[in-house]
C-alpha cells in the first residue's frame, strides 16, 4: 500500500490507494442443509452429504469451499458430492469458471436451501438449474451474470418454497429465448416483481412458465412489454387458481401464435381486460385458453377483434360455468377459424347467444360446441348462416336441457354436414322442431342419438318428409325415449337406402319407448318393403318402439324380415 497526495478544492490531502491488487472475487454462495431429505421425508441416510449438480455440456474450472474448512478444485462436469463430519447447514462458495447447475435427478436436491449471493461466476445455462429444489429461496440482492444464457427452461420448476423473486433477477438475460416451465409448480410464489422480463427481448417461448403457480394472485403491468418475439404462451398461467384479474395490454407480443391452455383452470379469474389480445395479430390457436375458468362471468367487447389468423377455438371457454352472456361480434373478424368444438361446452349459466355470433366462413367443426349449456333457452335466427363449410354438429346442443324450440332455417346453409349424431341429445324441454330442419343437409350420414331423451318433444304438427336421409347410414337411437312423441309426420316417406347393416348402427333402438300411430308405422313398413331392393344392405336392424302394425303392415314386415333379413322389433300386430 502507498500514500498519495490528492488535490481537492485547492487543498492537498493524503489518501491511501491499493496498487496492483485486483478486486476480491465474489463467489456464488449457496446455503446447503445436509439434513434435508428429498420429498420432505424425515430420515435421510445421506444426511451428512451435499451435492453440486453439474451439466456435461457446460464448462467448469472452479474452486468450491464447502463451508467446513474443506476446499476442492473442480475441472470436470461430473456431479460433486461432499461428505461432512457433522450434518447441518453450510455456506458453499464457488469461485472461477462455473457454467451452471443442472439438477436433473432427485438425489440431494432438497438440500439447496438458499442463494445468498450470485457473485461473479458467468453462467452458460439455466436449463434445469434448480429444478425441484423444494426448499430453495433467493435472498441474494446482486444481479446474476447470466448474459450468456440462452435457455432458462425448467430453471425453478417445482421450487415449492419460493415465495418471491428479487428485482432484477433476469436483467442480464438479454440472450434468453426459452423460459418454458421456468416457474411451473412454484406453489408458494405469490407475486412477481415489476420489470421481471424487461431486458429479455429475444424470448420466443413462455409455455408453462407459471403453470400451477397456485398462490400467484396478480401480475405486474407491462410484464411482457419487451418480449415482442414470443410465439408460444401455451399453458403459461395454467392452473394459477388464485389469479383474480389480468393487467390491461398484458401481451405486447406481435409474433405470438399459440395461446393454447394459457389460462386454463384459473378458477378465480373473474374478468378479462379490454384489449387483452389487441397486439396479438398472428395468433392461430386459442384452444382450451380459458377452459375451467369457473369464476369468469363475462367477456369484454372486441376480445378477438385483431386476431384475424385464428383457426382454433376448440374448448376455449369449456366449463366456464359462471359465464352468463357473450358480447355481440365476438368472432366477427375471425374468418379463418375451422374448429369450435367444445368452445362453450359446459357453460351452464349461459342463457342466450347473440345474433350472427359466427362470421366464420371456414369453420368445419361445431362438435360439442354448446354441450351441457343447461341454461340456454333460445337460439338466434341465422346462428350458423355464414358457416357453409361445416361438416359436423356432433353433440352440438346435447344436454341443453332448457332449450324449448329451434329457429327456422337453423341448418339451411350447412349443406356439407355429415354428422348430427347426439346433436340434441337430452334436450329434455325441447318441445317442437321447425319444418324443414334438415331439408338441405343432403350429405348427412349420421343421426345416431340425435333426439334421444328429448322427453318433451312432440312432432304431431311437424312434417319430416323432406329431411335429407338418402345418405344416412346410422339412425341408431334417433328418437329413443322421446316419450311425448305420438306421431312423426312424413317418416313413412323416408328413403334411407344407405343404412348400415351393422347391429350397432342402422335403425337399432331408433324408436325405443316411442310410439307411432298404427297407420303411420304400417305405411312406413309398406314403403320400405316396396323399395327394399334399393337398400344397399340387407340385414338392417329396426326398432319401432311400441308402435303396432296393421295387416298390410304385417305383410310388409314379413317381406323385410324373411326376404331381406331385417331384424325388426316393435309393438306387434294391432288387434
Secondary structure, DSSP 8 states (H G I E B T S, - for coil): -EEEEEEETTEEEEEEE--S-------EEEEEETT--TTS-S--TTTTEEEE---TTS-EEEEEE-SSS-EEEE-S-S-EEEE-SS-SEEEEEEEEEE------SSTTGGGEEEEEE--S-B-S--TTTTTT-TT-EE---S--B-TT--B-TTTTTT-TT-----TTTTTT-TT--B-TTTTTT-TT-----TTTTTT-TT--B-TTTTTT-TT-----TTTTTT-TT--B-TTTTTT-TT-----TT----TT--B-TTTTTT-TT-----TTTTTT-TT--B-TTTTTT-TT-----TTTTTT-TT--B-TTTTTT-TT-----TTTTTT-TT--B-TTTTTT-TT-----TT----TT--B-TTTTTT-TT-----TTTTTT-TT--B-TTTTTT-TT-----TTTTTT-TT--B-TTTTTT-TT-----TTTTTT-TT--B-TTTTTT-TT---TT-B-TT---TT--B-TTTTTT-TT----BTGGG---TT----TTSBBTTTTTT----HHHHHHHHHHHHHTGGGSS-SS-EEE-TT--B-HHHHHHHHIIIIIS--EEESS-B--
